[in-house]
């Protein structure tokens, strides 16, 4: 076993895939000589060469476009967005071109676009976004968002091996805060589309993902002292998300609270709520509720950021209300 | 010209909803800032709610008797400038159709608002249930999907299942408990043997309510009047059942000779009156009790799981009978007060209980309760413990009585003494008879030998 951080787990996953398959290569801003803004690819250029670890101009659309072409030609590119906020610069080519290629022309597009998402780091509106909802609506894409180091490694490997385009959202708050012992020599691959039961409980299911998994687990500890038992479901994959796991858990606990760091309106929680209504309405003992960020751009000021983003106490209060309903 | 929202206030940390008990203003009435406009009653306290701004009461959105979550929009006040009142169709229910309120930022964890947002287009006859039905009735009927499915599967009557959810709503847990407890539907016996052991905290439903044993079915006869329970009545009822089931009650009675106290009272009454305080027998009893509790911590205690919690503070609850129910305001750290301090605190709390000016904090954290049925002439009563305390003391009527009095020369004679009975009910799980009797003896000694200048 070796103790690794969430960030090191991503790095190890990338390195293992590059060693395993020489079709895998990387493109991004300052990922080569500099090793990436967060040092995820540190040492990669020296190890794999400048042909497989390519520093690009500051143009997200160029990175994604070049990757799409390379993928069609049989390579397996991994693109880094310096901050996932700037993925929107490549929105058109991702949604109009990449996502539709298989349907339009039977073209495989095995590519990964990864980058740091999320707040709680005082990053302000351009460096804290959670853009999953903008891409959730696009058939043809897959979206993953790991919470643990094991899944950070397992999902980057699964994403690279997938024949469809995968968006990989890594949470920058977790980069160096999460440390886990991972077995040496195991080929960890987390299947895309499968949720993980992060905590088993009886009274209420919290459906969540990424950094919010840890807020939910903290809330579960608080509520356990009051005799309220939370089940925490870590989705891991957001598109296509694991509807069967959600339904099975809600049928057991009869209450569903959806927690995400993204803003409320149009967020993924709305979609999950709709699926619950469609598939297990008759098992509900309380309205489905959401804990999400307020509908505002994320403020820089620490006090305001704390107010806008979901906090453990918000989950505790919502859960208490639902259990008493 | 602006409309200011009036919300159901949060009257204390743990309070989730309130019942609007009475409107003090009508639509169209001018209101001053801070002038009381309605009364509410919560789990803990009744209170008058002041207007947040001056203006004209423009809309009433919650009618009397409705229970709504805190922060629910209750009314709107039109400020000075544009005093055009939305012509209300009728004085009160149903709520005047409010134009959909401007979207407000919704707090992340806000409970779903129970306030009507959009009412049906003006004056629609029938179809709506009559105004007699309370919000609680409607919430009870509005069962959740899983409850409805289970009730249908088992052929149950929803109305027969005691509910522990918000506003008495039947939850899935309630249905399961009901199914577990009701073995044969045929048995008409109303009294089901209560479980041998009192419910441990773990077995109390998570809704926090009390499991009610279904009582006999009662029907009104012609001419009878049905008075639905107020919130305070319901809470009192639940609390009394819970207390009786949780604590094995034992009562001890002790006779007190108040002659010395009566003399002291007569002597100092005028002096106290000058300082604005009515000196009552109750104040002497409270002062003696507070002092004795310091030496008998097990009587100033609570049961916590399988442990006894000995309270450091001595906070005396004083039961106050109101026209609309019973409330127990608390004198914090009563043992640190002088006689006049105790007397003044009793008077102040009772006055404010009657005028509904108590804050929620003033009815919490009691550690021992005194009730005073004697004011009505009752010899004594055997009270029910105010949970989660260990004991409660009732003060019986204080009257002059013939008594055997020892003469200075060693003989006995019949004399006139002022006497009364104190009765204490205590939780035998933690207070044994000897503990209770030693405590009562000390209270009696305190009253018999009450200091001149206490």
Interface residues (C-beta under 8 A of the other chain):
Chain A: X203 X227 X228 X254 X264 X281 X282 X283 X284 X285 X286 X287 X291 X292 X293 X294 X295 X310 X314 X317 X318 X321 X323 X324 X325
Chain B: X16 X105 X106 X108 X109 X111 X112 X144 X145 X146 X147 X148 X149 X165 X166 X169 X171 X172 X201 X202 X206 X207 X208
